[in-house]
Amino acid sequence: MHRSLGINPGYINNSKLPLCSEPDELVDTELDFLNRPQRLTPAAFAAWTEMKSSAAADGVELFLVSAFRSIQYQYELIERKIERDQKIEDILKVNAAPGFSEHHSGRAIDIGTSACDPLVEEFEKTEAYQWLDKNAQRFDFSLSYPKSNSYGIDYEPWHWCFSP
């Protein structure tokens, strides 16, 4: 799978990202901001629901941008970027190789708010991000890719993972 995307064979051994397997159980969540169905593990969905409600009670809007991605979906996502002439080295700074995305675990979510476009670094300047920064750990969510992270993934203030 990696070879057909042009991913260096050493990626598996050299990646600092952990291998992520797909969970045995996923549940349907609310629709994402584009009205697409999303899924998470039952525990991650319960924690997300509680966190989102708590934020709303504090007057902060959070919405789901994306959640579970299968290994096959991740492959197709990267394949489409390659077809648009993006270099695999650049793609792997923003998308983990198939098998290495936290989204495969059913515990990772990309979070948005109406105060900015989704999946942009400017999210860090929103009230939503400030709320998450102060409160997400209470719901067992943490920011996966902070600035200058050791994984080699670009800073993603919108990407949070549930780890009980």
N, C-alpha and C positions, 0 to 999 in steps of 0.2 A: 504494500500500500504506500509506504513512504517513498520507495524507489520510483514509483510511477508519478509522484509529485515532484521528483527531483530533490528530495530531502536527503542530505548527506547520511550515508549508512551509519556513521558514528553518532548521529543524533540521539539514538536510544541510550548509548552508554555515556554520552557527554552532557546530555540535557540535565539541568538542575531541577527541572520540573518532575514531579512524581508521576508515575504511570497511574492513570485513573480508569477504573473499570466501571461499567454500567451497572446500576443497582438492580436488584431482583424485583423491587417494587417501586412504582411511581404512581402518583395520583394526579388527576387533573387539577390545575389551579384556575384562577380567574384568567380571562383572556389578557394578552399583553396589550400594549398601547396601540398596536395595529390590528387588534381584534383577532389575533392568531391564538390558537390553543397552546398552552404551555403545561409542562409537567415538572414535578419535584418529588423527592422522597416524602413520605408522610410527615416525618419529623421536621424537615426543612420547610415544608409548606405551612405547618402549624406555627413554626417560629416566624416565618415571613408574615403570616396573617396577623399574628400578635404584634410584631414590630410595626407593621404598616398602620394598624389601629392605634398604637401608642403614638406614633408620629402624627396621625390625624388629630388625635386628642390634644396634641400640642400645637395644632394649626399648621402642620407641615405635610405637604403632599408628597407621597412616594408612589411610583407605579412600576410595574414589571415591564422591562424591555425584552428580556429573554431569560430562559431558565435551562432545562435539560437540553442537551444536544447529543445525539448518538455519535458514535465514532464515524459511522458512514456519513452523517450530515456534516461533520467537521471536515471530512475528506472532500466532500462536494463544495463546501464553502471555500476551501483553499484552492480547489481546482478552478472554480469560477474566477478567483482573483488572478490565477496564473493565465487563464484565457484572456483576461483584460491586460495582459503584459506586465503584471506586477512580478517582481523578482521574489523567489522563494525566501531569500535571506531577509527581505523587508517584511514579507508576510509573517514570518515566524517571530517577528518582534511584536506583533499584535494578535496573532492567533497561534495557539499551541498546535503542534502536530497532532494528527489523529492518535488517540490513545493517551494524550497528555493534557487534555483540557479539563479543568475542574468542572466544566459544564457536563461532562460525561457522568459525573458522580451523582447528578440530580440534587446537589446541594448548593450549587453556585447560581447566583442571579445577577443580572445586570439591572440596575435600578435607574429610573429616570424621574424627572419632575417637569412640570410645565414651564418652569422658569428658564429652561435652556433646551437646546436640541439634545437628543439622546446620544450617548456614546461619544461625548466630547470632553476634553480636559476641563473646559469651563464649568463642568458640573461641580468641581471643587469649590467654586465661588458661590454656590447656591445655599439657601437655608437648608435644603434637604441634605446636602453633603455635611454641613456643619452639625446637623442633628444626628446623622449616622455616625459621624466621627465621635460624638459624645455618648451615644446611646446603643449603637449596634451590638457591642460586646455583651450587653445585658440579655440579648436574645441569641447569643452564641454565633453572631456573624462578625467576620473580620474582613478588612480590606486585603485582598489577595496580592495586588500589584502596586504597592506604594512607589513613590519616586525612588529611583536608584535601587530597585529591588534586585536581589541576587539571582533571579530567574532569567534575566535578560528580556523580560516582557516590558513593553512600554508602560508607563504610568497609566493606570485605569481607575480613576476615582469612583467609577460607577460599578465596579465588579467586586462583589462581596460573596463570601462563602460561609455557609453554616457548618460549624464544627463543634458539636456538643461535647 
